[in-house]
Amino acid sequence: MWWITSVFVDSEYRRRGCFKRLYEHARKEAIREGVAGIRVYTVNDNIAAQDTYEAVGMSSHHKVYQEDLK
């Protein structure tokens, strides 16, 4: 399983396909390497990110639980 982490696109360049191109490249390489899947993490209230991930064909199947200690 490959993870894409800490995705950030400067506001000036958002909605121009930056993530889509990154994801298409990662997906192509993952398929070539025989990887089982690709995951990306986002917080529950980041709807824009969730919409972006769904637009490239990703879907959510998991919940992540944590305890903040600080």
PDB file of N, H, CA, C and O in Angstrom:
ATOM      1  N   MET A   1       0.848  -1.173   0.000  1.00  0.00           N
ATOM      2  CA  MET A   1       0.000   0.000   0.000  1.00  0.00           C
ATOM      3  C   MET A   1       0.893   1.235   0.000  1.00  0.00           C
ATOM      4  O   MET A   1       1.786   1.364   0.837  1.00  0.00           O
ATOM      5  N   TRP A   2       0.652   2.128  -0.927  1.00  0.00           N
ATOM      6  H   TRP A   2      -0.074   2.024  -1.607  1.00  0.00           H
ATOM      7  CA  TRP A   2       1.381   3.396  -0.956  1.00  0.00           C
ATOM      8  C   TRP A   2       0.491   4.483  -0.361  1.00  0.00           C
ATOM      9  O   TRP A   2      -0.724   4.492  -0.560  1.00  0.00           O
ATOM     10  N   TRP A   3       1.123   5.395   0.370  1.00  0.00           N
ATOM     11  H   TRP A   3       2.109   5.387   0.531  1.00  0.00           H
ATOM     12  CA  TRP A   3       0.433   6.544   0.954  1.00  0.00           C
ATOM     13  C   TRP A   3       0.939   7.832   0.309  1.00  0.00           C
ATOM     14  O   TRP A   3       2.140   8.013   0.112  1.00  0.00           O
ATOM     15  N   ILE A   4       0.012   8.712  -0.012  1.00  0.00           N
ATOM     16  H   ILE A   4      -0.964   8.565   0.148  1.00  0.00           H
ATOM     17  CA  ILE A   4       0.358  10.077  -0.401  1.00  0.00           C
ATOM     18  C   ILE A   4       0.079  10.918   0.843  1.00  0.00           C
ATOM     19  O   ILE A   4      -1.043  10.924   1.349  1.00  0.00           O
ATOM     20  N   THR A   5       1.085  11.620   1.334  1.00  0.00           N
ATOM     21  H   THR A   5       1.997  11.615   0.923  1.00  0.00           H
ATOM     22  CA  THR A   5       0.922  12.368   2.589  1.00  0.00           C
ATOM     23  C   THR A   5       1.240  13.843   2.418  1.00  0.00           C
ATOM     24  O   THR A   5       1.985  14.240   1.521  1.00  0.00           O
ATOM     25  N   SER A   6       0.665  14.634   3.287  1.00  0.00           N
ATOM     26  H   SER A   6       0.059  14.312   4.015  1.00  0.00           H
ATOM     27  CA  SER A   6       0.948  16.066   3.362  1.00  0.00           C
ATOM     28  C   SER A   6       0.796  16.771   2.021  1.00  0.00           C
ATOM     29  O   SER A   6       1.697  17.481   1.574  1.00  0.00           O
ATOM     30  N   VAL A   7      -0.344  16.569   1.391  1.00  0.00           N
ATOM     31  H   VAL A   7      -1.076  15.992   1.754  1.00  0.00           H
ATOM     32  CA  VAL A   7      -0.612  17.225   0.111  1.00  0.00           C
ATOM     33  C   VAL A   7      -0.921  18.697   0.367  1.00  0.00           C
ATOM     34  O   VAL A   7      -1.791  19.024   1.175  1.00  0.00           O
ATOM     35  N   PHE A   8      -0.210  19.574  -0.320  1.00  0.00           N
ATOM     36  H   PHE A   8       0.496  19.308  -0.977  1.00  0.00           H
ATOM     37  CA  PHE A   8      -0.491  21.005  -0.228  1.00  0.00           C
ATOM     38  C   PHE A   8      -0.250  21.629  -1.590  1.00  0.00           C
ATOM     39  O   PHE A   8       0.812  21.460  -2.189  1.00  0.00           O
ATOM     40  N   VAL A   9      -1.240  22.344  -2.064  1.00  0.00           N
ATOM     41  H   VAL A   9      -2.103  22.481  -1.578  1.00  0.00           H
ATOM     42  CA  VAL A   9      -1.109  23.100  -3.305  1.00  0.00           C
ATOM     43  C   VAL A   9      -1.374  24.558  -2.959  1.00  0.00           C
ATOM     44  O   VAL A   9      -2.417  24.889  -2.396  1.00  0.00           O
ATOM     45  N   ASP A  10      -0.443  25.414  -3.291  1.00  0.00           N
ATOM     46  H   ASP A  10       0.405  25.145  -3.749  1.00  0.00           H
ATOM     47  CA  ASP A  10      -0.604  26.842  -3.031  1.00  0.00           C
ATOM     48  C   ASP A  10      -1.921  27.327  -3.632  1.00  0.00           C
ATOM     49  O   ASP A  10      -2.306  26.909  -4.724  1.00  0.00           O
ATOM     50  N   SER A  11      -2.597  28.202  -2.919  1.00  0.00           N
ATOM     51  H   SER A  11      -2.284  28.542  -2.032  1.00  0.00           H
ATOM     52  CA  SER A  11      -3.933  28.654  -3.336  1.00  0.00           C
ATOM     53  C   SER A  11      -3.949  29.214  -4.758  1.00  0.00           C
ATOM     54  O   SER A  11      -4.959  29.100  -5.452  1.00  0.00           O
ATOM     55  N   GLU A  12      -2.858  29.809  -5.193  1.00  0.00           N
ATOM     56  H   GLU A  12      -2.038  29.902  -4.630  1.00  0.00           H
ATOM     57  CA  GLU A  12      -2.775  30.368  -6.545  1.00  0.00           C
ATOM     58  C   GLU A  12      -2.895  29.284  -7.626  1.00  0.00           C
ATOM     59  O   GLU A  12      -3.316  29.565  -8.748  1.00  0.00           O
ATOM     60  N   TYR A  13      -2.522  28.041  -7.279  1.00  0.00           N
ATOM     61  H   TYR A  13      -2.180  27.813  -6.367  1.00  0.00           H
ATOM     62  CA  TYR A  13      -2.487  26.966  -8.261  1.00  0.00           C
ATOM     63  C   TYR A  13      -3.576  25.911  -8.070  1.00  0.00           C
ATOM     64  O   TYR A  13      -3.620  24.928  -8.810  1.00  0.00           O
ATOM     65  N   ARG A  14      -4.448  26.105  -7.089  1.00  0.00           N
ATOM     66  H   ARG A  14      -4.412  26.903  -6.488  1.00  0.00           H
ATOM     67  CA  ARG A  14      -5.513  25.133  -6.855  1.00  0.00           C
ATOM     68  C   ARG A  14      -6.527  25.156  -7.992  1.00  0.00           C
ATOM     69  O   ARG A  14      -6.697  26.158  -8.687  1.00  0.00           O
ATOM     70  N   ARG A  15      -7.192  24.019  -8.157  1.00  0.00           N
ATOM     71  H   ARG A  15      -7.054  23.205  -7.593  1.00  0.00           H
ATOM     72  CA  ARG A  15      -8.231  23.840  -9.185  1.00  0.00           C
ATOM     73  C   ARG A  15      -7.644  23.881 -10.604  1.00  0.00           C
ATOM     74  O   ARG A  15      -8.346  24.192 -11.566  1.00  0.00           O
ATOM     75  N   ARG A  16      -6.346  23.564 -10.719  1.00  0.00           N
ATOM     76  H   ARG A  16      -5.775  23.311  -9.938  1.00  0.00           H
ATOM     77  CA  ARG A  16      -5.679  23.524 -12.030  1.00  0.00           C
ATOM     78  C   ARG A  16      -5.179  22.129 -12.385  1.00  0.00           C
ATOM     79  O   ARG A  16      -4.455  21.963 -13.366  1.00  0.00           O
ATOM     80  N   GLY A  17      -5.557  21.127 -11.598  1.00  0.00           N
ATOM     81  H   GLY A  17      -6.145  21.262 -10.801  1.00  0.00           H
ATOM     82  CA  GLY A  17      -5.176  19.760 -11.912  1.00  0.00           C
ATOM     83  C   GLY A  17      -3.850  19.293 -11.339  1.00  0.00           C
ATOM     84  O   GLY A  17      -3.340  18.252 -11.753  1.00  0.00           O
ATOM     85  N   CYS A  18      -3.273  20.036 -10.392  1.00  0.00           N
ATOM     86  H   CYS A  18      -3.687  20.882 -10.056  1.00  0.00           H
ATOM     87  CA  CYS A  18      -1.974  19.642  -9.822  1.00  0.00           C
ATOM     88  C   CYS A  18      -2.053  18.277  -9.150  1.00  0.00           C
ATOM     89  O   CYS A  18      -1.231  17.401  -9.424  1.00  0.00           O
ATOM     90  N   PHE A  19      -3.041  18.089  -8.268  1.00  0.00           N
ATOM     91  H   PHE A  19      -3.708  18.800  -8.046  1.00  0.00           H
ATOM     92  CA  PHE A  19      -3.156  16.802  -7.593  1.00  0.00           C
ATOM     93  C   PHE A  19      -3.486  15.693  -8.589  1.00  0.00           C
ATOM     94  O   PHE A  19      -2.960  14.585  -8.485  1.00  0.00           O
ATOM     95  N   LYS A  20      -4.339  15.987  -9.533  1.00  0.00           N
ATOM     96  H   LYS A  20      -4.766  16.888  -9.617  1.00  0.00           H
ATOM     97  CA  LYS A  20      -4.716  14.979 -10.523  1.00  0.00           C
ATOM     98  C   LYS A  20      -3.484  14.449 -11.248  1.00  0.00           C
ATOM     99  O   LYS A  20      -3.345  13.240 -11.434  1.00  0.00           O
ATOM    100  N   ARG A  21      -2.599  15.338 -11.655  1.00  0.00           N
ATOM    101  H   ARG A  21      -2.711  16.320 -11.504  1.00  0.00           H
ATOM    102  CA  ARG A  21      -1.374  14.907 -12.343  1.00  0.00           C
ATOM    103  C   ARG A  21      -0.460  14.100 -11.420  1.00  0.00           C
ATOM    104  O   ARG A  21       0.117  13.095 -11.833  1.00  0.00           O
ATOM    105  N   LEU A  22      -0.334  14.549 -10.166  1.00  0.00           N
ATOM    106  H   LEU A  22      -0.803  15.366  -9.830  1.00  0.00           H
ATOM    107  CA  LEU A  22       0.461  13.809  -9.184  1.00  0.00           C
ATOM    108  C   LEU A  22      -0.117  12.406  -8.994  1.00  0.00           C
ATOM    109  O   LEU A  22       0.610  11.413  -9.010  1.00  0.00           O
ATOM    110  N   TYR A  23      -1.439  12.345  -8.814  1.00  0.00           N
ATOM    111  H   TYR A  23      -2.030  13.152  -8.801  1.00  0.00           H
ATOM    112  CA  TYR A  23      -2.083  11.063  -8.572  1.00  0.00           C
ATOM    113  C   TYR A  23      -1.980  10.139  -9.788  1.00  0.00           C
ATOM    114  O   TYR A  23      -1.709   8.949  -9.631  1.00  0.00           O
ATOM    115  N   GLU A  24      -2.187  10.661 -10.977  1.00  0.00           N
ATOM    116  H   GLU A  24      -2.407  11.628 -11.105  1.00  0.00           H
ATOM    117  CA  GLU A  24      -2.081   9.838 -12.178  1.00  0.00           C
ATOM    118  C   GLU A  24      -0.689   9.232 -12.313  1.00  0.00           C
ATOM    119  O   GLU A  24      -0.547   8.072 -12.699  1.00  0.00           O
ATOM    120  N   HIS A  25       0.338  10.018 -11.995  1.00  0.00           N
ATOM    121  H   HIS A  25       0.222  10.961 -11.681  1.00  0.00           H
ATOM    122  CA  HIS A  25       1.707   9.505 -12.055  1.00  0.00           C
ATOM    123  C   HIS A  25       1.916   8.420 -10.995  1.00  0.00           C
ATOM    124  O   HIS A  25       2.448   7.353 -11.300  1.00  0.00           O
ATOM    125  N   ALA A  26       1.504   8.685  -9.759  1.00  0.00           N
ATOM    126  H   ALA A  26       1.072   9.553  -9.511  1.00  0.00           H
ATOM    127  CA  ALA A  26       1.664   7.711  -8.671  1.00  0.00           C
ATOM    128  C   ALA A  26       0.893   6.434  -8.984  1.00  0.00           C
ATOM    129  O   ALA A  26       1.392   5.335  -8.744  1.00  0.00           O
ATOM    130  N   ARG A  27      -0.308   6.570  -9.514  1.00  0.00           N
ATOM    131  H   ARG A  27      -0.713   7.463  -9.709  1.00  0.00           H
ATOM    132  CA  ARG A  27      -1.143   5.415  -9.844  1.00  0.00           C
ATOM    133  C   ARG A  27      -0.485   4.554 -10.919  1.00  0.00           C
ATOM    134  O   ARG A  27      -0.456   3.329 -10.811  1.00  0.00           O
ATOM    135  N   LYS A  28       0.038   5.198 -11.946  1.00  0.00           N
ATOM    136  H   LYS A  28       0.014   6.194 -12.034  1.00  0.00           H
ATOM    137  CA  LYS A  28       0.716   4.474 -13.023  1.00  0.00           C
ATOM    138  C   LYS A  28       1.909   3.689 -12.479  1.00  0.00           C
ATOM    139  O   LYS A  28       2.098   2.520 -12.815  1.00  0.00           O
ATOM    140  N   GLU A  29       2.706   4.340 -11.642  1.00  0.00           N
ATOM    141  H   GLU A  29       2.552   5.290 -11.370  1.00  0.00           H
ATOM    142  CA  GLU A  29       3.875   3.680 -11.059  1.00  0.00           C
ATOM    143  C   GLU A  29       3.460   2.554 -10.108  1.00  0.00           C
ATOM    144  O   GLU A  29       4.101   1.504 -10.076  1.00  0.00           O
ATOM    145  N   ALA A  30       2.404   2.765  -9.343  1.00  0.00           N
ATOM    146  H   ALA A  30       1.883   3.618  -9.368  1.00  0.00           H
ATOM    147  CA  ALA A  30       1.924   1.742  -8.403  1.00  0.00           C
ATOM    148  C   ALA A  30       1.460   0.502  -9.159  1.00  0.00           C
ATOM    149  O   ALA A  30       1.763  -0.622  -8.760  1.00  0.00           O
ATOM    150  N   ILE A  31       0.728   0.704 -10.244  1.00  0.00           N
ATOM    151  H   ILE A  31       0.481   1.617 -10.568  1.00  0.00           H
ATOM    152  CA  ILE A  31       0.277  -0.430 -11.058  1.00  0.00           C
ATOM    153  C   ILE A  31       1.484  -1.177 -11.623  1.00  0.00           C
ATOM    154  O   ILE A  31       1.531  -2.407 -11.605  1.00  0.00           O
ATOM    155  N   ARG A  32       2.451  -0.423 -12.119  1.00  0.00           N
ATOM    156  H   ARG A  32       2.413   0.576 -12.133  1.00  0.00           H
ATOM    157  CA  ARG A  32       3.670  -1.038 -12.689  1.00  0.00           C
ATOM    158  C   ARG A  32       4.408  -1.863 -11.637  1.00  0.00           C
ATOM    159  O   ARG A  32       4.971  -2.911 -11.949  1.00  0.00           O
ATOM    160  N   GLU A  33       4.404  -1.383 -10.376  1.00  0.00           N
ATOM    161  H   GLU A  33       3.947  -0.531 -10.122  1.00  0.00           H
ATOM    162  CA  GLU A  33       5.120  -2.064  -9.288  1.00  0.00           C
ATOM    163  C   GLU A  33       4.281  -3.149  -8.609  1.00  0.00           C
ATOM    164  O   GLU A  33       4.782  -3.856  -7.734  1.00  0.00           O
ATOM    165  N   GLY A  34       3.014  -3.289  -9.001  1.00  0.00           N
ATOM    166  H   GLY A  34       2.607  -2.715  -9.712  1.00  0.00           H
ATOM    167  CA  GLY A  34       2.163  -4.310  -8.395  1.00  0.00           C
ATOM    168  C   GLY A  34       1.648  -3.963  -7.007  1.00  0.00           C
ATOM    169  O   GLY A  34       1.338  -4.850  -6.212  1.00  0.00           O
ATOM    170  N   VAL A  35       1.558  -2.674  -6.719  1.00  0.00           N
ATOM    171  H   VAL A  35       1.810  -1.953  -7.364  1.00  0.00           H
ATOM    172  CA  VAL A  35       1.097  -2.204  -5.411  1.00  0.00           C
ATOM    173  C   VAL A  35      -0.408  -2.467  -5.277  1.00  0.00           C
ATOM    174  O   VAL A  35      -1.157  -2.346  -6.247  1.00  0.00           O
ATOM    175  N   ALA A  36      -0.839  -2.828  -4.061  1.00  0.00           N
ATOM    176  H   ALA A  36      -0.230  -2.927  -3.274  1.00  0.00           H
ATOM    177  CA  ALA A  36      -2.242  -3.182  -3.819  1.00  0.00           C
ATOM    178  C   ALA A  36      -3.186  -1.985  -3.888  1.00  0.00           C
ATOM    179  O   ALA A  36      -4.352  -2.141  -4.250  1.00  0.00           O
ATOM    180  N   GLY A  37      -2.696  -0.789  -3.545  1.00  0.00           N
ATOM    181  H   GLY A  37      -1.749  -0.662  -3.251  1.00  0.00           H
ATOM    182  CA  GLY A  37      -3.559   0.387  -3.571  1.00  0.00           C
ATOM    183  C   GLY A  37      -2.814   1.635  -3.150  1.00  0.00           C
ATOM    184  O   GLY A  37      -1.648   1.577  -2.761  1.00  0.00           O
ATOM    185  N   ILE A  38      -3.498   2.765  -3.232  1.00  0.00           N
ATOM    186  H   ILE A  38      -4.446   2.811  -3.548  1.00  0.00           H
ATOM    187  CA  ILE A  38      -2.940   4.061  -2.834  1.00  0.00           C
ATOM    188  C   ILE A  38      -3.899   4.682  -1.842  1.00  0.00           C
ATOM    189  O   ILE A  38      -5.113   4.657  -2.045  1.00  0.00           O
ATOM    190  N   ARG A  39      -3.359   5.241  -0.768  1.00  0.00           N
ATOM    191  H   ARG A  39      -2.372   5.261  -0.604  1.00  0.00           H
ATOM    192  CA  ARG A  39      -4.170   5.909   0.240  1.00  0.00           C
ATOM    193  C   ARG A  39      -3.679   7.328   0.458  1.00  0.00           C
ATOM    194  O   ARG A  39      -2.503   7.638   0.268  1.00  0.00           O
ATOM    195  N   VAL A  40      -4.597   8.172   0.855  1.00  0.00           N
ATOM    196  H   VAL A  40      -5.553   7.921   1.010  1.00  0.00           H
ATOM    197  CA  VAL A  40      -4.277   9.542   1.248  1.00  0.00           C
ATOM    198  C   VAL A  40      -5.137   9.872   2.455  1.00  0.00           C
ATOM    199  O   VAL A  40      -6.289   9.446   2.534  1.00  0.00           O
ATOM    200  N   TYR A  41      -4.587  10.629   3.394  1.00  0.00           N
ATOM    201  H   TYR A  41      -3.651  10.975   3.330  1.00  0.00           H
ATOM    202  CA  TYR A  41      -5.274  10.979   4.629  1.00  0.00           C
ATOM    203  C   TYR A  41      -5.722  12.435   4.573  1.00  0.00           C
ATOM    204  O   TYR A  41      -4.992  13.300   4.088  1.00  0.00           O
ATOM    205  N   THR A  42      -6.914  12.696   5.067  1.00  0.00           N
ATOM    206  H   THR A  42      -7.507  11.994   5.461  1.00  0.00           H
ATOM    207  CA  THR A  42      -7.363  14.073   5.258  1.00  0.00           C
ATOM    208  C   THR A  42      -8.277  14.138   6.476  1.00  0.00           C
ATOM    209  O   THR A  42      -8.858  13.129   6.875  1.00  0.00           O
ATOM    210  N   VAL A  43      -8.401  15.308   7.056  1.00  0.00           N
ATOM    211  H   VAL A  43      -7.929  16.128   6.731  1.00  0.00           H
ATOM    212  CA  VAL A  43      -9.282  15.474   8.208  1.00  0.00           C
ATOM    213  C   VAL A  43     -10.738  15.528   7.746  1.00  0.00           C
ATOM    214  O   VAL A  43     -11.022  15.845   6.590  1.00  0.00           O
ATOM    215  N   ASN A  44     -11.650  15.216   8.656  1.00  0.00           N
ATOM    216  H   ASN A  44     -11.420  14.959   9.595  1.00  0.00           H
ATOM    217  CA  ASN A  44     -13.073  15.122   8.324  1.00  0.00           C
ATOM    218  C   ASN A  44     -13.653  16.387   7.716  1.00  0.00           C
ATOM    219  O   ASN A  44     -14.532  16.307   6.858  1.00  0.00           O
ATOM    220  N   ASP A  45     -13.185  17.546   8.138  1.00  0.00           N
ATOM    221  H   ASP A  45     -12.471  17.611   8.835  1.00  0.00           H
ATOM    222  CA  ASP A  45     -13.809  18.786   7.674  1.00  0.00           C
ATOM    223  C   ASP A  45     -13.155  19.391   6.433  1.00  0.00           C
ATOM    224  O   ASP A  45     -13.525  20.490   6.022  1.00  0.00           O
ATOM    225  N   ASN A  46     -12.199  18.699   5.834  1.00  0.00           N
ATOM    226  H   ASN A  46     -11.899  17.805   6.169  1.00  0.00           H
ATOM    227  CA  ASN A  46     -11.554  19.206   4.625  1.00  0.00           C
ATOM    228  C   ASN A  46     -12.317  18.677   3.403  1.00  0.00           C
ATOM    229  O   ASN A  46     -11.856  17.778   2.700  1.00  0.00           O
ATOM    230  N   ILE A  47     -13.464  19.249   3.183  1.00  0.00           N
ATOM    231  H   ILE A  47     -13.838  19.979   3.754  1.00  0.00           H
ATOM    232  CA  ILE A  47     -14.358  18.812   2.110  1.00  0.00           C
ATOM    233  C   ILE A  47     -13.733  19.032   0.733  1.00  0.00           C
ATOM    234  O   ILE A  47     -13.914  18.209  -0.166  1.00  0.00           O
ATOM    235  N   ALA A  48     -13.008  20.119   0.561  1.00  0.00           N
ATOM    236  H   ALA A  48     -12.861  20.786   1.291  1.00  0.00           H
ATOM    237  CA  ALA A  48     -12.366  20.392  -0.736  1.00  0.00           C
ATOM    238  C   ALA A  48     -11.397  19.270  -1.090  1.00  0.00           C
ATOM    239  O   ALA A  48     -11.375  18.814  -2.233  1.00  0.00           O
ATOM    240  N   ALA A  49     -10.599  18.824  -0.132  1.00  0.00           N
ATOM    241  H   ALA A  49     -10.617  19.195   0.796  1.00  0.00           H
ATOM    242  CA  ALA A  49      -9.657  17.732  -0.388  1.00  0.00           C
ATOM    243  C   ALA A  49     -10.414  16.444  -0.700  1.00  0.00           C
ATOM    244  O   ALA A  49     -10.061  15.718  -1.630  1.00  0.00           O
ATOM    245  N   GLN A  50     -11.440  16.169   0.071  1.00  0.00           N
ATOM    246  H   GLN A  50     -11.727  16.759   0.826  1.00  0.00           H
ATOM    247  CA  GLN A  50     -12.229  14.954  -0.160  1.00  0.00           C
ATOM    248  C   GLN A  50     -12.847  14.962  -1.555  1.00  0.00           C
ATOM    249  O   GLN A  50     -12.844  13.944  -2.247  1.00  0.00           O
ATOM    250  N   ASP A  51     -13.368  16.092  -1.956  1.00  0.00           N
ATOM    251  H   ASP A  51     -13.371  16.919  -1.394  1.00  0.00           H
ATOM    252  CA  ASP A  51     -13.935  16.222  -3.305  1.00  0.00           C
ATOM    253  C   ASP A  51     -12.877  15.975  -4.375  1.00  0.00           C
ATOM    254  O   ASP A  51     -13.147  15.333  -5.391  1.00  0.00           O
ATOM    255  N   THR A  52     -11.677  16.487  -4.140  1.00  0.00           N
ATOM    256  H   THR A  52     -11.458  17.009  -3.315  1.00  0.00           H
ATOM    257  CA  THR A  52     -10.572  16.298  -5.082  1.00  0.00           C
ATOM    258  C   THR A  52     -10.213  14.829  -5.200  1.00  0.00           C
ATOM    259  O   THR A  52     -10.049  14.318  -6.308  1.00  0.00           O
ATOM    260  N   TYR A  53     -10.088  14.141  -4.069  1.00  0.00           N
ATOM    261  H   TYR A  53     -10.220  14.556  -3.169  1.00  0.00           H
ATOM    262  CA  TYR A  53      -9.714  12.726  -4.084  1.00  0.00           C
ATOM    263  C   TYR A  53     -10.791  11.882  -4.759  1.00  0.00           C
ATOM    264  O   TYR A  53     -10.485  10.950  -5.503  1.00  0.00           O
ATOM    265  N   GLU A  54     -12.047  12.213  -4.496  1.00  0.00           N
ATOM    266  H   GLU A  54     -12.296  12.970  -3.892  1.00  0.00           H
ATOM    267  CA  GLU A  54     -13.142  11.477  -5.133  1.00  0.00           C
ATOM    268  C   GLU A  54     -13.177  11.742  -6.641  1.00  0.00           C
ATOM    269  O   GLU A  54     -13.539  10.857  -7.417  1.00  0.00           O
ATOM    270  N   ALA A  55     -12.804  12.952  -7.058  1.00  0.00           N
ATOM    271  H   ALA A  55     -12.509  13.671  -6.428  1.00  0.00           H
ATOM    272  CA  ALA A  55     -12.815  13.302  -8.482  1.00  0.00           C
ATOM    273  C   ALA A  55     -11.809  12.487  -9.290  1.00  0.00           C
ATOM    274  O   ALA A  55     -12.000  12.290 -10.490  1.00  0.00           O
ATOM    275  N   VAL A  56     -10.737  12.008  -8.648  1.00  0.00           N
ATOM    276  H   VAL A  56     -10.581  12.169  -7.673  1.00  0.00           H
ATOM    277  CA  VAL A  56      -9.759  11.190  -9.369  1.00  0.00           C
ATOM    278  C   VAL A  56     -10.071   9.697  -9.233  1.00  0.00           C
ATOM    279  O   VAL A  56      -9.313   8.858  -9.720  1.00  0.00           O
ATOM    280  N   GLY A  57     -11.178   9.366  -8.574  1.00  0.00           N
ATOM    281  H   GLY A  57     -11.793  10.047  -8.178  1.00  0.00           H
ATOM    282  CA  GLY A  57     -11.602   7.973  -8.482  1.00  0.00           C
ATOM    283  C   GLY A  57     -11.343   7.286  -7.164  1.00  0.00           C
ATOM    284  O   GLY A  57     -11.609   6.091  -7.030  1.00  0.00           O
ATOM    285  N   MET A  58     -10.828   8.015  -6.179  1.00  0.00           N
ATOM    286  H   MET A  58     -10.612   8.986  -6.287  1.00  0.00           H
ATOM    287  CA  MET A  58     -10.587   7.415  -4.868  1.00  0.00           C
ATOM    288  C   MET A  58     -11.894   7.395  -4.075  1.00  0.00           C
ATOM    289  O   MET A  58     -12.805   8.179  -4.341  1.00  0.00           O
ATOM    290  N   SER A  59     -11.972   6.492  -3.104  1.00  0.00           N
ATOM    291  H   SER A  59     -11.232   5.855  -2.888  1.00  0.00           H
ATOM    292  CA  SER A  59     -13.123   6.444  -2.207  1.00  0.00           C
ATOM    293  C   SER A  59     -12.639   6.147  -0.795  1.00  0.00           C
ATOM    294  O   SER A  59     -11.526   5.658  -0.603  1.00  0.00           O
ATOM    295  N   SER A  60     -13.471   6.441   0.182  1.00  0.00           N
ATOM    296  H   SER A  60     -14.375   6.838   0.026  1.00  0.00           H
ATOM    297  CA  SER A  60     -13.105   6.256   1.584  1.00  0.00           C
ATOM    298  C   SER A  60     -13.694   4.955   2.111  1.00  0.00           C
ATOM    299  O   SER A  60     -14.889   4.695   1.964  1.00  0.00           O
ATOM    300  N   HIS A  61     -12.836   4.137   2.729  1.00  0.00           N
ATOM    301  H   HIS A  61     -11.865   4.347   2.848  1.00  0.00           H
ATOM    302  CA  HIS A  61     -13.271   2.861   3.284  1.00  0.00           C
ATOM    303  C   HIS A  61     -12.896   2.707   4.756  1.00  0.00           C
ATOM    304  O   HIS A  61     -13.231   1.689   5.362  1.00  0.00           O
ATOM    305  N   HIS A  62     -12.218   3.676   5.344  1.00  0.00           N
ATOM    306  H   HIS A  62     -11.946   4.503   4.852  1.00  0.00           H
ATOM    307  CA  HIS A  62     -11.677   3.512   6.689  1.00  0.00           C
ATOM    308  C   HIS A  62     -11.975   4.718   7.566  1.00  0.00           C
ATOM    309  O   HIS A  62     -12.221   5.822   7.080  1.00  0.00           O
ATOM    310  N   LYS A  63     -11.947   4.479   8.857  1.00  0.00           N
ATOM    311  H   LYS A  63     -11.748   3.582   9.252  1.00  0.00           H
ATOM    312  CA  LYS A  63     -11.933   5.550   9.850  1.00  0.00           C
ATOM    313  C   LYS A  63     -10.605   5.443  10.576  1.00  0.00           C
ATOM    314  O   LYS A  63     -10.088   4.346  10.785  1.00  0.00           O
ATOM    315  N   VAL A  64     -10.061   6.578  10.958  1.00  0.00           N
ATOM    316  H   VAL A  64     -10.481   7.469  10.788  1.00  0.00           H
ATOM    317  CA  VAL A  64      -8.816   6.600  11.717  1.00  0.00           C
ATOM    318  C   VAL A  64      -9.133   7.167  13.097  1.00  0.00           C
ATOM    319  O   VAL A  64      -9.793   8.200  13.209  1.00  0.00           O
ATOM    320  N   TYR A  65      -8.664   6.493  14.145  1.00  0.00           N
ATOM    321  H   TYR A  65      -8.128   5.654  14.054  1.00  0.00           H
ATOM    322  CA  TYR A  65      -8.890   6.951  15.508  1.00  0.00           C
ATOM    323  C   TYR A  65      -7.563   7.356  16.116  1.00  0.00           C
ATOM    324  O   TYR A  65      -6.526   6.751  15.842  1.00  0.00           O
ATOM    325  N   GLN A  66      -7.608   8.380  16.937  1.00  0.00           N
ATOM    326  H   GLN A  66      -8.450   8.872  17.159  1.00  0.00           H
ATOM    327  CA  GLN A  66      -6.395   8.829  17.601  1.00  0.00           C
ATOM    328  C   GLN A  66      -6.752   9.470  18.925  1.00  0.00           C
ATOM    329  O   GLN A  66      -7.900   9.847  19.163  1.00  0.00           O
ATOM    330  N   GLU A  67      -5.754   9.587  19.780  1.00  0.00           N
ATOM    331  H   GLU A  67      -4.822   9.281  19.586  1.00  0.00           H
ATOM    332  CA  GLU A  67      -5.883  10.324  21.028  1.00  0.00           C
ATOM    333  C   GLU A  67      -4.822  11.401  21.008  1.00  0.00           C
ATOM    334  O   GLU A  67      -3.630  11.100  20.947  1.00  0.00           O
ATOM    335  N   ASP A  68      -5.245  12.661  21.060  1.00  0.00           N
ATOM    336  H   ASP A  68      -6.214  12.905  21.110  1.00  0.00           H
ATOM    337  CA  ASP A  68      -4.294  13.767  21.114  1.00  0.00           C
ATOM    338  C   ASP A  68      -3.771  13.892  22.529  1.00  0.00           C
ATOM    339  O   ASP A  68      -4.554  13.963  23.476  1.00  0.00           O
ATOM    340  N   LEU A  69      -2.460  13.920  22.684  1.00  0.00           N
ATOM    341  H   LEU A  69      -1.824  13.862  21.915  1.00  0.00           H
ATOM    342  CA  LEU A  69      -1.833  13.990  24.000  1.00  0.00           C
ATOM    343  C   LEU A  69      -1.284  15.365  24.312  1.00  0.00           C
ATOM    344  O   LEU A  69      -0.895  15.634  25.449  1.00  0.00           O
ATOM    345  N   LYS A  70      -1.247  16.225  23.338  1.00  0.00           N
ATOM    346  H   LYS A  70      -1.563  16.007  22.414  1.00  0.00           H
ATOM    347  CA  LYS A  70      -0.751  17.603  23.570  1.00  0.00           C
ATOM    348  C   LYS A  70      -1.723  18.567  22.997  1.00  0.00           C
ATOM    349  O   LYS A  70      -1.511  19.778  23.075  1.00  0.00           O
TER     350      LYS A  70
END
